[in-house]
């Protein structure tokens, strides 16, 4: 009867090994999840900046005076201007907090004949570039 009782259950070393393995696996899973969340956040902001740049391009095409006239010339507009003129809806960061529309800017730079770049500068509570 004593031999049967000894076989029921785990030794201390078996328990420690199991706990260690579970701990290592948990650590790997947490690191992987954090990496995926970080990548999705970056993709969110890249897409947001592209959408704002497209809205700015449309807005500038409808208001030709916004385009700089000289090569390397720049004009800056605010995100508030785009929202007020219905070129884009309210802009929020990944945590769904509103960005500061008055401080968020888009700079239009003329790089050549009829060639322009659009640099988006967002001011959002959780945005880090």
C-alpha angles and dihedrals in degrees: 000000000000091000091056092050092053091055094054111088140011131290121240091252092053090051093048091049091050093048091048093051092048090049093051092048091049091051092051091048093050092050091049093049092049090051092051091048091050092050092049090050091051091048090049092056094043090053091045091051091049091051091049091048090051091049089049091050091052091046092050092048089054090046105040093183089073092068115091112244101211128059109263088017117136138207124187127206130179128242086236089065091055093048094047091051092048097244091125135009125240111307120228133180124239091276090055094250117140119254120231101262096191094052097039108092141185118208118206113204124188109225100172143334104330090344121122139170125212118213113193118205109187124195105199129150096242100028119114119173 
